[in-house]
Amino acid sequence: MNTIHTSEGPIRIRVAFFDTKPYDRDYFDTHKNNYNVEIKYFPVKLSADTASLARGYDAVCAFVNDELDAPTADILVADGVKLVALRCAGYNNVDLKAVWGRLHVVRVPAYSPHAVAEHAVALLLTLNRKIHKAYIRTREGNFTLSGLVGFDLYGKTAGIVGTGQIGRIAAEIFRGFGMEVLASDPYPNEGWAAEKGVRYTTMEELFRQSDVISLHCPLTPENHHLINGERLGMMKKNAVIINTGRGALIDTKALIHALKTNSLGGAALDVYEEEDEYFFEDHSTSVIKDDVLARLLTFPNVLITGHQAFLTHEALTAIATTTLGNIQNYFESGDLTNEICYRCTQKTCSRKETGRCF
């Protein structure tokens, strides 16, 4: 539909790729020759300050911490960009109202739900059994066990907030440990729950009864700071929170207060609500100026990874092929199967009827 043809065939689709990391290049370079695309990699994040780098390109490829606000959209549109291809599932960094009617936005709705669910469980096991601390000790020849006591998962209760693909897989893994699993979701999957021995319940009961709470829901205005002071107060004193979803699902200052007052067992986090300033970059030789993040890092019962839950071979392969397919499909046939817009959660979105948001 949008491809320009010459006597020698179609002109390759030019893509400006922002916030490039080595693993991005490895996987996109492996697969790009199977698609009619030409990629220019930029190490900088996409924002109003860098959007002009996309001048002359047909599409931009962005990640979770790129800024797609109204000023950025204005520049992209003025410079002829027609498509934003997110190489991720989440899109809370996109001002969908600002781009609507001007820029189509496509995403990777599912790459490897197993990767994220397995990382959530790995975080829990590492934090609970103090594996990270034991590793450091034994590397230094210290084989003492003091301070490494954990607890059996068997017989405990896990609470799953959000039972999409990732949440369901996490729930099934916890069931495999012999845990009771409670779940909360505005759209419960009762058939799956009955088959897997999972029980849907209210958010309040989930918080009060669970020994482990794992967050697998998208970030929306309704669940911003889903974990706040009030809900932290409902939890068991030794409960552990796992978050591999979005950082702003947790009110971090309230979490710190709960940790300081010993009213929470611990937290295992792969995301942080202000992570765009630090995650995916090396700050090992500089001072962390974010006092909230710096305070979190001081707690012995907090484990943080830098948004790496997606980082498996299978997931990176799916991200690259789906993203490249999204781009090629739009420019060659107008297909926008994985498009997202602010009306998608409303009854006014036309994508189900027309195949596109606008």
SERO-4910 file (N, C-alpha, C, O; in steps of 0.05 Angstrom, whole numbers):
BEGIN
 pado doro    nc1    nc2    nc3   cac1   cac2   cac3    cc1    cc2    cc3    oc1    oc2    oc3
  Met    A     16    -24      0      0      0      0     17     25      0     12     44    -15
  Asn    A     38     25     17     54     49     19     82     45      7     98     64      8
  Thr    A     87     22     -5    114     17    -16    117     32    -43    100     32    -60
  Ile    A    141     44    -46    147     58    -71    162     38    -89    181     26    -80
  His    A    153     35   -113    165     16   -132    181     31   -153    174     53   -161
  Thr    A    202     18   -162    217     27   -185    218      4   -205    207    -17   -200
  Ser    A    232      9   -227    234    -13   -247    250    -36   -236    248    -58   -247
  Glu    A    266    -32   -215    282    -53   -203    267    -66   -180    279    -84   -167
  Gly    A    243    -58   -174    228    -70   -152    223    -50   -130    228    -27   -133
  Pro    A    212    -60   -107    205    -42    -86    230    -30    -72    250    -44    -68
  Ile    A    228     -5    -64    249      8    -49    247     -2    -20    225     -5     -9
  Arg    A    270     -8     -8    270    -19     19    259      1     39    264     25     37
  Ile    A    244     -9     58    232      7     79    254     16     98    268      0    109
  Arg    A    256     42    103    278     53    119    267     56    148    247     69    153
  Val    A    282     45    167    274     44    195    295     57    212    319     49    211
  Ala    A    288     77    228    306     89    248    301     74    274    280     75    286
  Phe    A    322     61    284    321     43    307    334     57    331    358     62    331
  Phe    A    317     63    351    327     79    374    334     61    398    324     39    401
  Asp    A    351     72    416    358     59    441    371     32    436    363     12    448
  Thr    A    389     31    417    401      5    408    420     -6    429    437      9    439
  Lys    A    418    -32    433    436    -46    450    448    -69    433    437    -76    413
  Pro    A    471    -80    442    484   -101    426    466   -124    420    467   -135    397
  Tyr    A    450   -133    439    432   -156    434    410   -149    414    401   -166    399
  Asp    A    402   -123    413    383   -115    392    395   -119    364    382   -131    347
  Arg    A    419   -109    361    432   -111    334    436   -140    327    431   -148    304
  Asp    A    445   -157    346    450   -185    340    425   -198    329    427   -212    308
  Tyr    A    402   -194    342    378   -209    333    364   -196    309    354   -210    292
  Phe    A    364   -170    308    352   -157    284    369   -161    259    359   -164    238
  Asp    A    396   -160    263    413   -165    240    411   -194    230    413   -199    206
  Thr    A    406   -212    248    403   -240    240    379   -244    223    379   -261    205
  His    A    357   -229    228    332   -234    214    324   -213    193    306   -218    177
  Lys    A    338   -190    192    328   -169    175    329   -175    145    313   -164    130
  Asn    A    347   -193    137    349   -199    108    325   -215     98    322   -218     74
  Asn    A    309   -224    116    285   -238    108    261   -219    104    239   -227     97
  Tyr    A    267   -193    108    246   -173    105    256   -150     88    281   -147     84
  Asn    A    238   -135     77    245   -113     59    251    -87     75    237    -67     71
  Val    A    270    -89     93    276    -66    110    306    -59    109    323    -76    104
  Glu    A    311    -34    115    338    -24    118    339     -9    145    324     10    149
  Ile    A    356    -17    163    356     -7    190    380     11    195    403      4    188
  Lys    A    375     34    207    397     51    217    394     51    248    374     59    259
  Tyr    A    415     42    261    415     40    290    425     66    304    446     76    296
  Phe    A    410     75    323    418     98    339    419     90    368    400     77    378
  Pro    A    441     95    382    443     87    410    426    104    429    420     96    452
  Val    A    418    128    420    403    146    438    374    138    440    363    125    422
  Lys    A    362    146    462    333    142    466    317    161    448    326    184    443
  Leu    A    294    153    439    276    171    424    263    190    443    251    182    463
  Ser    A    264    216    436    251    237    451    248    261    432    256    260    409
  Ala    A    237    282    443    235    307    426    262    317    419    265    331    398
  Asp    A    282    312    435    310    321    429    323    305    408    342    315    395
  Thr    A    315    280    403    328    263    384    311    255    360    321    243    341
  Ala    A    286    262    361    267    253    340    275    262    312    269    248    293
  Ser    A    289    284    310    297    294    283    317    275    269    321    277    245
  Leu    A    329    256    284    346    236    272    330    218    253    342    205    235
  Ala    A    304    217    257    287    200    240    278    213    214    263    201    199
  Arg    A    288    238    209    280    251    184    288    235    160    311    226    157
  Gly    A    270    230    142    275    215    118    270    185    121    273    170    101
  Tyr    A    263    176    145    257    148    149    227    143    148    211    161    153
  Asp    A    220    119    141    192    111    138    180    104    165    156    109    170
  Ala    A    196     93    183    186     83    209    207     86    230    231     88    223
  Val    A    199     87    255    218     86    277    212     61    293    189     53    296
  Cys    A    233     50    305    230     27    323    238     36    351    260     47    354
  Ala    A    220     33    370    224     44    397    221     22    418    209      1    413
  Phe    A    232     28    442    231      9    464    217     22    488    206     44    486
  Val    A    217      8    511    200     15    534    206     42    546    188     55    557
  Asn    A    231     51    544    238     77    557    242    100    537    251    121    545
  Asp    A    235     95    512    234    117    493    210    135    498    189    124    507
  Glu    A    212    161    494    190    179    499    175    186    473    185    198    455
  Leu    A    150    177    473    133    183    449    111    200    459     87    192    459
  Asp    A    118    225    466     98    244    476     90    262    452     99    257    429
  Ala    A     73    282    457     63    299    436     85    314    421     84    314    396
  Pro    A    105    326    435    126    340    420    142    321    402    149    328    379
  Thr    A    147    297    412    162    277    395    145    270    371    156    268    349
  Ala    A    119    265    375    102    258    353    101    280    332    101    274    308
  Asp    A    100    304    341     99    327    322    123    327    303    120    331    279
  Ile    A    146    322    315    171    322    299    171    298    279    178    301    256
  Leu    A    163    275    289    163    251    272    144    255    248    151    248    225
  Val    A    120    265    254    101    270    232    111    290    212    109    286    188
  Ala    A    122    312    222    133    333    205    155    323    187    160    332    165
  Asp    A    170    303    197    193    292    182    186    268    165    203    255    154
  Gly    A    160    262    163    151    242    144    149    213    155    143    195    139
  Val    A    153    209    180    150    182    192    121    174    192    104    191    199
  Lys    A    115    150    185     88    141    183     80    119    204     57    114    209
  Leu    A    101    106    215     95     83    232    115     83    256    139     88    253
  Val    A    104     77    279    120     72    303    118     42    310     96     33    315
  Ala    A    140     28    309    140     -1    315    153     -5    342    177     -2    345
  Leu    A    137    -11    362    147    -17    389    157    -46    389    143    -64    382
  Arg    A    182    -50    398    193    -77    400    188    -87    429    207    -98    442
  Cys    A    164    -84    438    156    -92    465    126    -94    466    112    -87    447
  Ala    A    116   -105    488     87   -107    491     74    -83    504     53    -74    495
  Gly    A     88    -71    523     77    -48    537     79    -22    521     96    -19    503
  Tyr    A     60     -4    525     59     21    510     52     45    527     42     65    517
  Asn    A     57     43    554     50     65    571     68     89    567     63    111    578
  Asn    A     90     86    552    108    108    546     99    123    521    113    142    512
  Val    A     76    116    509     66    128    485     41    145    492     23    134    504
  Asp    A     41    170    484     17    186    486     -1    179    463      1    191    441
  Leu    A    -18    160    467    -34    149    445    -54    169    434    -61    168    411
  Lys    A    -63    188    451    -81    209    440    -66    228    422    -77    238    403
  Ala    A    -41    233    429    -25    252    413    -18    241    386    -15    256    366
  Val    A    -15    215    384     -7    203    358    -31    194    341    -29    189    317
  Trp    A    -55    193    354    -78    182    340    -85    198    315    -86    223    316
  Gly    A    -90    184    293    -97    197    268    -72    207    253    -75    217    230
  Arg    A    -49    205    265    -25    216    252     -3    194    249     10    193    228
  Leu    A      1    178    269     21    157    269      8    131    277     -4    130    299
  His    A     11    111    261      2     84    269     23     73    288     47     76    284
  Val    A     14     59    309     32     47    329     26     17    330      4      9    336
  Val    A     47      2    325     45    -27    327     64    -37    349     83    -24    356
  Arg    A     58    -61    360     74    -72    382     78   -102    378     69   -114    359
  Val    A     92   -113    398     95   -143    399     78   -152    422     88   -152    445
  Pro    A     54   -161    417     36   -167    439     44   -190    456     38   -191    480
  Ala    A     59   -209    445     69   -232    460     94   -242    447     94   -248    423
  Tyr    A    116   -244    462    141   -253    451    148   -280    463    151   -300    449
  Ser    A    152   -281    490    155   -306    504    145   -302    532    160   -294    550
  Pro    A    120   -308    536    109   -306    563    124   -324    583    125   -318    607
  His    A    135   -346    573    150   -363    591    175   -349    602    182   -353    625
  Ala    A    188   -333    585    212   -319    593    207   -301    618    222   -302    637
  Val    A    185   -286    617    179   -267    639    169   -282    663    177   -276    686
  Ala    A    152   -302    659    142   -317    682    165   -332    696    166   -333    721
  Glu    A    182   -344    681    205   -359    692    224   -340    707    235   -348    728
  His    A    227   -316    697    245   -297    711    232   -288    738    246   -285    757
  Ala    A    206   -285    738    192   -278    763    197   -300    784    203   -293    807
  Val    A    195   -324    776    200   -347    795    230   -348    803    236   -353    826
  Ala    A    248   -343    784    276   -342    790    283   -321    810    299   -325    828
  Leu    A    270   -297    808    274   -276    827    266   -285    855    280   -280    874
  Leu    A    242   -298    856    232   -307    882    251   -327    895    258   -325    918
  Leu    A    260   -347    879    277   -368    890    304   -356    899    315   -363    920
  Thr    A    314   -338    883    340   -325    890    338   -309    915    355   -312    933
  Leu    A    317   -293    917    313   -276    941    308   -293    966    319   -289    987
  Asn    A    290   -313    963    282   -329    986    305   -346    997    309   -347   1021
  Arg    A    319   -359    979    341   -377    987    368   -364    988    388   -377    992
  Lys    A    368   -337    985    393   -321    987    415   -331    969    439   -331    976
  Ile    A    408   -340    945    427   -352    927    448   -331    919    472   -338    916
  His    A    440   -306    914    458   -285    906    479   -280    928    502   -275    922
  Lys    A    470   -281    953    489   -277    975    508   -301    979    532   -297    983
  Ala    A    497   -325    976    514   -349    978    535   -350    956    557   -358    961
  Tyr    A    527   -341    932    546   -341    910    570   -323    916    593   -331    912
  Ile    A    564   -299    926    586   -280    933    604   -292    955    628   -290    954
  Arg    A    591   -304    975    607   -315    997    626   -337    988    649   -337    994
  Thr    A    615   -356    973    632   -379    965    654   -371    946    675   -383    945
  Arg    A    649   -350    930    670   -340    912    694   -329    928    716   -329    918
  Glu    A    688   -321    953    709   -310    970    719   -331    990    733   -325   1009
  Gly    A    710   -357    986    719   -378   1004    704   -379   1030    713   -393   1049
  Asn    A    681   -366   1032    665   -366   1056    641   -385   1052    624   -380   1036
  Phe    A    641   -407   1067    621   -427   1064    602   -429   1088    589   -449   1092
  Thr    A    601   -407   1104    582   -407   1126    554   -404   1117    549   -394   1095
  Leu    A    534   -412   1133    506   -412   1126    490   -391   1142    466   -388   1137
  Ser    A    502   -378   1161    487   -359   1177    475   -337   1159    489   -326   1142
  Gly    A    450   -330   1164    437   -309   1149    425   -318   1122    416   -301   1107
  Leu    A    426   -344   1116    417   -354   1090    391   -370   1093    384   -384   1074
  Val    A    377   -368   1115    353   -383   1119    330   -373   1101    325   -349   1101
  Gly    A    317   -391   1087    294   -384   1071    269   -398   1081    268   -406   1105
  Phe    A    249   -402   1064    225   -416   1072    216   -434   1049    221   -428   1026
  Asp    A    202   -456   1056    191   -474   1035    169   -460   1020    152   -447   1033
  Leu    A    169   -462    994    146   -453    979    122   -472    981     99   -464    979
  Tyr    A    129   -498    984    108   -518    986     88   -511   1008     96   -506   1031
  Gly    A     63   -512   1002     43   -507   1022     36   -477   1027     18   -471   1042
  Lys    A     52   -459   1015     47   -431   1018     27   -422    997     19   -437    979
  Thr    A     18   -397    998     -1   -386    980     11   -364    963     24   -345    973
  Ala    A      8   -367    937     17   -347    917     -7   -331    907    -28   -343    900
  Gly    A     -4   -305    905    -25   -288    893    -16   -278    866      5   -265    864
  Ile    A    -31   -283    845    -25   -274    818    -44   -251    811    -68   -255    809
  Val    A    -33   -227    806    -48   -204    798    -46   -201    768    -25   -192    758
  Gly    A    -66   -209    754    -66   -208    724    -61   -236    713    -39   -247    716
  Thr    A    -81   -247    700    -78   -274    690    -79   -275    659    -94   -291    647
  Gly    A    -64   -257    647    -59   -260    619    -39   -283    615    -37   -300    632
  Gln    A    -27   -284    591     -9   -307    586     13   -311    607     18   -333    616
  Ile    A     26   -288    614     48   -290    633     38   -298    661     50   -316    673
  Gly    A     17   -285    670      6   -292    696     -3   -320    698      1   -333    719
  Arg    A    -15   -331    677    -24   -359    678      0   -378    679     -1   -398    694
  Ile    A     21   -372    664     44   -390    665     57   -389    693     65   -409    703
  Ala    A     60   -364    704     71   -362    731     54   -378    751     65   -391    769
  Ala    A     28   -376    749     10   -390    767     15   -420    765     15   -434    786
  Glu    A     18   -430    741     22   -459    737     49   -468    749     51   -490    759
  Ile    A     69   -451    746     95   -458    758     92   -459    789    103   -478    801
  Phe    A     79   -440    800     75   -440    830     59   -464    838     64   -476    859
  Arg    A     39   -472    822     24   -496    829     42   -521    829     39   -539    844
  Gly    A     62   -520    811     81   -542    809     98   -545    834    108   -566    840
  Phe    A    101   -523    849    116   -523    874     98   -533    897    107   -536    920
  Gly    A     73   -539    891     54   -547    912     42   -524    927     34   -527    951
  Met    A     41   -501    915     29   -477    928      0   -475    921     -9   -483    899
  Glu    A    -16   -463    939    -43   -455    932    -40   -429    917    -23   -412    924
  Val    A    -56   -425    896    -54   -401    880    -80   -387    879   -101   -398    871
  Leu    A    -80   -361    888   -103   -343    885    -97   -325    862    -74   -318    856
  Ala    A   -118   -316    849   -115   -298    826   -135   -276    826   -157   -279    836
  Ser    A   -127   -253    814   -146   -231    811   -142   -220    783   -120   -215    774
  Asp    A   -165   -215    769   -164   -204    742   -192   -194    736   -212   -207    742
  Pro    A   -194   -171    723   -221   -160    716   -235   -178    696   -259   -176    693
  Tyr    A   -220   -195    681   -232   -213    662   -223   -242    668   -205   -253    654
  Pro    A   -234   -254    689   -224   -280    698   -228   -302    677   -248   -303    663
  Asn    A   -209   -320    676   -210   -343    658   -217   -367    675   -200   -382    684
  Glu    A   -243   -371    679   -253   -391    698   -247   -419    689   -241   -437    706
  Gly    A   -248   -424    663   -242   -451    653   -214   -459    659   -208   -481    668
  Trp    A   -195   -441    653   -166   -447    659   -163   -451    689   -149   -469    697
  Ala    A   -175   -433    706   -171   -435    735   -181   -462    745   -168   -474    762
  Ala    A   -204   -471    736   -215   -496    745   -196   -520    737   -192   -538    753
  Glu    A   -185   -518    713   -168   -539    703   -142   -540    719   -131   -562    725
  Lys    A   -131   -517    726   -104   -515    739   -106   -514    769    -85   -513    782
  Gly    A   -129   -513    781   -131   -512    810   -125   -484    821   -115   -482    844
  Val    A   -131   -464    806   -127   -436    815   -155   -424    823   -175   -431    810
  Arg    A   -155   -408    843   -180   -396    852   -180   -366    849   -162   -352    860
  Tyr    A   -199   -355    834   -202   -326    832   -215   -316    858   -232   -328    869
  Thr    A   -206   -292    866   -216   -280    890   -214   -250    888   -205   -240    867
  Thr    A   -222   -236    909   -220   -207    909   -191   -198    913   -175   -214    923
  Met    A   -185   -174    905   -158   -164    909   -151   -163    939   -129   -169    946
  Glu    A   -171   -156    955   -166   -153    984   -159   -180    996   -140   -182   1011
  Glu    A   -174   -201    989   -168   -228   1000   -141   -237    990   -125   -249   1005
  Leu    A   -135   -232    965   -109   -240    954    -86   -227    970    -67   -241    977
  Phe    A    -88   -201    976    -67   -188    991    -65   -199   1019    -43   -201   1030
  Arg    A    -87   -205   1031    -87   -214   1059    -77   -242   1062    -65   -249   1083
  Gln    A    -83   -259   1043    -77   -288   1046    -51   -297   1034    -41   -318   1041
  Ser    A    -39   -282   1016    -16   -291   1000     10   -288   1015     15   -268   1029
  Asp    A     27   -308   1012     55   -307   1022     73   -295   1001     93   -282   1007
  Val    A     65   -298    976     80   -288    953     60   -274    935     39   -286    928
  Ile    A     65   -250    926     48   -236    908     64   -228    883     84   -214    885
  Ser    A     54   -237    860     69   -232    835     51   -216    816     28   -223    811
  Leu    A     62   -193    806     47   -175    790     51   -180    760     74   -180    750
  His    A     29   -185    746     31   -191    717      9   -176    701     -1   -187    681
  Cys    A      2   -153    710    -19   -137    697     -6   -113    682     15   -104    690
  Pro    A    -19   -103    661     -9    -79    648    -13    -54    665    -28    -54    684
  Leu    A      2    -34    659     -1     -8    673    -22      8    660    -20     16    637
  Thr    A    -43     14    675    -65     31    665    -70     53    686    -60     51    708
  Pro    A    -85     74    679    -91     94    699   -105     83    724   -101     93    746
  Glu    A   -120     62    720   -135     50    742   -117     35    762   -123     35    786
  Asn    A    -95     23    752    -79      8    771    -51     20    776    -33      7    786
  His    A    -49     46    769    -24     60    777    -22     60    807    -41     67    821
  His    A      1     52    817      6     48    846    -15     29    858    -26     34    879
  Leu    A    -19      7    844    -36    -14    854    -27    -24    881    -43    -29    899
  Ile    A     -1    -26    884     11    -32    910     18     -6    924     38      7    917
  Asn    A      2      2    943      5     28    957      6     22    987      6     -1    996
  Gly    A      6     44   1003      8     41   1032    -15     25   1043    -10      8   1061
  Glu    A    -39     30   1034    -62     15   1044    -60    -14   1039    -65    -31   1057
  Arg    A    -53    -22   1014    -52    -50   1007    -27    -64   1020    -29    -87   1027
  Leu    A     -6    -49   1023     17    -61   1037     10    -67   1066     19    -87   1077
  Gly    A     -8    -51   1077    -17    -55   1104    -34    -80   1107    -37    -91   1129
  Met    A    -46    -89   1085    -63   -113   1086    -46   -139   1085    -56   -160   1094
  Met    A    -21   -137   1076     -6   -161   1071      6   -173   1096      9   -160   1116
  Lys    A     12   -199   1094     26   -213   1116     53   -200   1120     65   -189   1102
  Lys    A     62   -201   1145     87   -187   1152    110   -199   1137    129   -184   1131
  Asn    A    109   -224   1130    132   -237   1116    127   -241   1087    141   -256   1074
  Ala    A    106   -228   1076    100   -232   1047    122   -220   1030    136   -202   1037
  Val    A    125   -232   1006    144   -223    986    130   -214    961    111   -228    952
  Ile    A    137   -191    951    126   -180    926    145   -184    903    169   -178    906
  Ile    A    135   -193    881    150   -196    856    138   -178    835    113   -179    831
  Asn    A    154   -163    821    143   -146    800    160   -148    775    183   -138    774
  Thr    A    149   -162    755    162   -162    728    144   -149    708    148   -152    684
  Gly    A    124   -133    717    106   -120    699    115    -92    692    131    -88    674
  Arg    A    105    -72    706    113    -45    702    119    -32    730    105    -38    749
  Gly    A    139    -15    730    148     -4    755    127     11    771    126      9    795
  Ala    A    111     27    757     92     44    770     68     29    781     49     41    792
  Leu    A     67      2    779     47    -13    793     51    -11    823     33    -16    839
  Ile    A     76     -4    831     83     -2    859     90     26    866    105     39    852
  Asp    A     78     36    888     86     62    900    112     56    915    112     46    937
  Thr    A    135     64    903    160     56    914    166     68    941    178     54    958
  Lys    A    157     92    946    162    104    972    146     89    994    155     86   1016
  Ala    A    122     80    987    106     64   1006    119     37   1010    119     27   1033
  Leu    A    131     26    989    145      0    992    169      4   1010    174    -13   1027
  Ile    A    184     25   1007    207     30   1024    199     33   1054    212     22   1072
  His    A    177     47   1058    167     49   1086    160     22   1098    167     17   1121
  Ala    A    147      5   1082    141    -22   1092    166    -38   1098    167    -53   1118
  Leu    A    186    -35   1081    211    -50   1086    226    -39   1110    237    -54   1126
  Lys    A    226    -12   1114    239      0   1137    227     -8   1163    241    -11   1183
  Thr    A    201    -12   1163    186    -18   1188    183    -48   1192    168    -57   1209
  Asn    A    197    -64   1175    196    -93   1177    168   -105   1176    162   -125   1188
  Ser    A    151    -92   1160    123   -102   1157    120   -116   1130     97   -121   1122
  Leu    A    142   -122   1117    142   -137   1091    166   -154   1090    188   -147   1099
  Gly    A    163   -179   1080    185   -197   1079    206   -191   1059    230   -196   1064
  Gly    A    199   -179   1037    219   -172   1017    206   -165    990    182   -167    987
  Ala    A    223   -157    971    213   -149    945    233   -158    924    258   -154    927
  Ala    A    224   -169    902    241   -177    880    230   -163    855    208   -168    846
  Leu    A    246   -144    845    237   -126    824    254   -127    799    278   -125    800
  Asp    A    241   -130    776    255   -127    751    249   -101    738    260    -94    717
  Val    A    231    -85    750    223    -59    739    221    -39    762    219    -46    785
  Tyr    A    223    -13    755    223      9    774    209     33    762    214     38    738
  Glu    A    193     47    777    176     68    764    192     91    752    181    105    734
  Glu    A    217     95    760    233    116    747    257    104    733    279    116    732
  Glu    A    253     80    722    276     65    712    289     77    687    312     71    681
  Asp    A    274     94    672    285    104    647    311    120    651    325    124    631
  Glu    A    316    129    675    341    144    679    365    126    683    388    135    680
  Tyr    A    360    101    690    383     83    697    383     56    683    404     47    675
  Phe    A    360     44    680    360     16    670    370     15    641    366     34    625
  Phe    A    383     -7    634    395    -13    608    421      2    603    433      0    581
  Glu    A    431     17    623    456     31    620    475     24    643    467     14    664
  Asp    A    501     28    638    522     23    658    527     48    675    538     67    665
  His    A    520     47    700    525     69    719    543     60    741    543     72    763
  Ser    A    560     40    736    576     28    758    599     47    767    609     43    789
  Thr    A    605     67    750    627     85    758    617    113    766    632    131    769
  Ser    A    591    115    769    579    141    776    561    138    800    554    116    808
  Val    A    554    160    812    537    161    835    507    159    826    499    174    808
  Ile    A    492    142    839    463    141    833    450    164    848    449    164    872
  Lys    A    439    183    833    428    207    844    398    204    851    386    221    865
  Asp    A    386    182    842    358    176    849    358    165    878    365    142    882
  Asp    A    350    181    897    351    173    925    333    149    931    339    133    948
  Val    A    311    148    917    292    125    922    304     99    912    304     79    927
  Leu    A    315     99    888    329     75    878    352     68    895    356     44    902
  Ala    A    368     88    902    392     83    919    384     70    946    397     52    956
  Arg    A    361     80    958    352     68    983    343     40    980    349     23    996
  Leu    A    329     34    958    320      7    953    344    -13    952    342    -35    962
  Leu    A    365     -4    939    389    -21    936    403    -27    962    420    -45    963
  Thr    A    397    -13    984    410    -18   1010    397    -40   1026    409    -50   1044
  Phe    A    372    -48   1019    358    -68   1035    368    -96   1029    371   -103   1005
  Pro    A    374   -112   1049    384   -139   1045    362   -157   1034    368   -179   1024
  Asn    A    337   -150   1038    314   -166   1029    301   -155   1004    277   -160    999
  Val    A    316   -140    988    307   -131    962    327   -140    940    351   -138    943
  Leu    A    316   -151    919    332   -160    896    322   -146    872    298   -146    865
  Ile    A    340   -133    857    332   -117    834    349   -127    810    373   -130    811
  Thr    A    335   -132    788    348   -136    762    338   -114    743    317   -102    747
  Gly    A    354   -109    722    350    -86    705    332    -90    682    340    -85    659
  His    A    307    -99    687    287   -103    665    298   -124    645    298   -119    621
  Gln    A    305   -146    656    317   -167    639    299   -192    636    308   -212    625
  Ala    A    275   -190    646    258   -214    646    253   -224    617    249   -248    613
  Phe    A    253   -206    598    248   -214    570    272   -226    556    270   -236    534
  Leu    A    295   -225    569    321   -229    555    328   -259    552    345   -269    566
  Thr    A    313   -273    535    320   -300    527    322   -301    497    312   -284    483
  His    A    336   -322    488    339   -326    459    312   -327    445    308   -315    424
  Glu    A    294   -342    457    267   -346    444    252   -319    443    240   -313    422
  Ala    A    253   -304    465    239   -278    465    251   -258    446    236   -244    432
  Leu    A    277   -256    445    291   -237    427    286   -244    398    283   -227    381
  Thr    A    285   -270    392    278   -279    365    250   -270    357    245   -260    336
  Ala    A    231   -275    375    203   -268    370    200   -238    368    184   -228    351
  Ile    A    214   -222    384    212   -193    383    222   -183    356    209   -167    343
  Ala    A    245   -194    347    256   -184    322    238   -192    298    232   -175    281
  Thr    A    229   -217    297    213   -225    274    185   -212    273    175   -205    252
  Thr    A    173   -209    297    147   -196    298    149   -167    291    132   -156    276
  Thr    A    169   -153    301    172   -125    295    178   -120    266    165   -103    253
  Leu    A    196   -136    254    202   -133    226    177   -140    209    172   -127    189
  Gly    A    162   -160    217    138   -167    203    117   -145    205    103   -139    185
  Asn    A    114   -133    229     95   -110    232    102    -88    212     84    -76    200
  Ile    A    127    -81    210    136    -59    192    130    -66    163    118    -51    149
  Gln    A    140    -89    155    136    -97    127    107    -99    119     99    -91     98
  Asn    A     91   -111    137     63   -115    130     48    -89    126     31    -87    109
  Tyr    A     55    -69    143     41    -43    139     48    -30    113     31    -21     98
  Phe    A     74    -29    107     82    -15     83     76    -30     57     73    -18     36
  Glu    A     74    -56     58     69    -71     34     39    -78     30     30    -80      7
  Ser    A     24    -81     52     -5    -88     48    -24    -72     64    -48    -75     62
  Gly    A    -13    -54     82    -31    -39     99    -40    -54    124    -56    -44    139
  Asp    A    -30    -78    128    -38    -95    150    -28    -83    177     -5    -77    180
  Leu    A    -46    -80    196    -40    -69    222    -51    -87    244    -64    -78    263
  Thr    A    -45   -113    242    -56   -133    261    -49   -126    289    -66   -130    307
  Asn    A    -25   -116    294    -15   -111    322    -16    -82    329     -1    -72    346
  Glu    A    -34    -67    316    -37    -38    322    -50    -34    349    -66    -50    359
  Ile    A    -43    -12    362    -55     -4    388    -61     26    387    -47     41    375
  Cys    A    -84     33    399    -91     62    402   -107     65    427   -114     46    440
  Tyr    A   -111     90    435   -125     96    460   -154     87    460   -166     85    481
  Arg    A   -165     83    436   -193     74    434   -196     43    435   -218     33    436
  Cys    A   -173     29    436   -175      0    436   -189    -11    460   -201    -32    459
  Thr    A   -187      3    482   -201     -6    507   -229      5    509   -243      1    528
  Gln    A   -237     20    488   -264     31    488   -280     18    465   -269      4    448
  Lys    A   -306     23    465   -323     11    444   -321     27    418   -334     20    398
  Thr    A   -306     49    418   -305     66    394   -283     58    374   -281     70    353
  Cys    A   -265     39    382   -243     32    364   -254     16    340   -270     -2    343
  Ser    A   -244     22    317   -254     10    292   -237    -14    283   -242    -25    262
  Arg    A   -216    -21    299   -197    -41    289   -210    -69    283   -203    -82    264
  Lys    A   -230    -76    300   -243   -102    296   -258   -103    270   -261   -124    258
  Glu    A   -269    -80    262   -285    -80    238   -268    -74    213   -273    -86    192
  Thr    A   -249    -56    215   -233    -48    192   -205    -59    191   -192    -57    170
  Gly    A   -195    -70    213   -168    -80    213   -147    -59    221   -123    -65    221
  Arg    A   -156    -35    227   -138    -13    235   -152      6    254   -177      7    254
  Cys    A   -136     20    269   -148     38    290   -159     64    277   -178     76    287
  Phe    A   -147     72    255   -158     96    241   -150     94    211   -157    112    196
***
